[in-house]
């Protein structure tokens, strides 16, 4: 049995690529969603293989092993 949580609508965001900061090995991808900007760091090779470009529609999957909160 896998300990990985199943993907569900709460951790998926539809959006469009707003900006790509391409590096030699890693790239930062800013995705504009109805809930704000989500930034992903992926390999530059993946950017090229997925043919990602500014304006491309994408589905961002969020996976967090830990999220810390502080009361304001």
Secondary structure, DSSP 8 states (H G I E B T S, - for coil): ---S----GGGEEEEEEEEEEE-SSEEEEEEEETTEEEEEEEEHHHHHHTT--TT-EEEEE---S-------
